[in-house]
């Protein structure tokens, strides 16, 4: 994959993690669920394209604490 694709995935993952943290802080259960799904989806997309992103295994499973 191109470096640009790799960088875009990293940026989107970082943003989704920030949004997840904000949703948790606000007590927004729907937002938490949406961003957990977004993170899991980005990790799946990365794996499908051979891009290795640092993550916690729970993020893949959409079972974040």
FENKAZI-V410680 format. One record per residue. N is the residue number from 1. RES is the residue in three letters. OMEGA is omega in degrees with one decimal (999 if undefined). BURIAL is # if it has 9 or more other ideal C-beta (glycine too) atoms within 8 Angstrom, else .. Layout:
n:N res:RES omega:OMEGA burial:BURIAL
n:N res:RES omega:OMEGA burial:BURIAL
This chain:
n:1 res:UNK omega:-178.9 burial:.
n:2 res:UNK omega:178.1 burial:.
n:3 res:UNK omega:-179.6 burial:.
n:4 res:UNK omega:178.1 burial:.
n:5 res:UNK omega:178.6 burial:#
n:6 res:UNK omega:-179.2 burial:#
n:7 res:UNK omega:179.6 burial:.
n:8 res:UNK omega:177.4 burial:.
n:9 res:UNK omega:179.1 burial:#
n:10 res:UNK omega:-180.0 burial:#
n:11 res:UNK omega:179.4 burial:.
n:12 res:UNK omega:178.5 burial:#
n:13 res:UNK omega:178.2 burial:#
n:14 res:UNK omega:-180.0 burial:.
n:15 res:UNK omega:179.3 burial:.
n:16 res:UNK omega:177.4 burial:#
n:17 res:UNK omega:177.7 burial:#
n:18 res:UNK omega:179.2 burial:.
n:19 res:UNK omega:177.0 burial:#
n:20 res:UNK omega:179.0 burial:#
n:21 res:UNK omega:179.1 burial:.
n:22 res:UNK omega:179.1 burial:#
n:23 res:UNK omega:177.2 burial:#
n:24 res:UNK omega:-178.6 burial:#
n:25 res:UNK omega:-179.1 burial:.
n:26 res:UNK omega:-177.4 burial:.
n:27 res:UNK omega:-178.1 burial:.
n:28 res:UNK omega:-175.9 burial:.
n:29 res:UNK omega:179.0 burial:.
n:30 res:UNK omega:177.8 burial:.
n:31 res:UNK omega:178.1 burial:#
n:32 res:UNK omega:-179.1 burial:#
n:33 res:UNK omega:-179.5 burial:.
n:34 res:UNK omega:-177.6 burial:#
n:35 res:UNK omega:172.7 burial:#
n:36 res:UNK omega:178.3 burial:#
n:37 res:UNK omega:179.0 burial:#
n:38 res:UNK omega:179.5 burial:#
n:39 res:UNK omega:179.7 burial:#
n:40 res:UNK omega:179.8 burial:#
n:41 res:UNK omega:178.1 burial:.
n:42 res:UNK omega:178.3 burial:#
n:43 res:UNK omega:176.8 burial:#
n:44 res:UNK omega:179.4 burial:#
n:45 res:UNK omega:178.9 burial:#
n:46 res:UNK omega:-178.8 burial:#
n:47 res:UNK omega:179.4 burial:.
n:48 res:UNK omega:-177.4 burial:.
n:49 res:UNK omega:175.3 burial:.
n:50 res:UNK omega:178.5 burial:.
n:51 res:UNK omega:179.4 burial:#
n:52 res:UNK omega:178.9 burial:.
n:53 res:UNK omega:177.1 burial:#
n:54 res:UNK omega:-179.3 burial:.
n:55 res:UNK omega:175.3 burial:#
n:56 res:UNK omega:-178.1 burial:.
n:57 res:UNK omega:179.2 burial:.
n:58 res:UNK omega:178.9 burial:.
n:59 res:UNK omega:178.6 burial:#
n:60 res:UNK omega:-173.2 burial:#
n:61 res:UNK omega:-178.2 burial:.
n:62 res:UNK omega:178.7 burial:#
n:63 res:UNK omega:-177.4 burial:.
n:64 res:UNK omega:-179.7 burial:#
n:65 res:UNK omega:999 burial:.
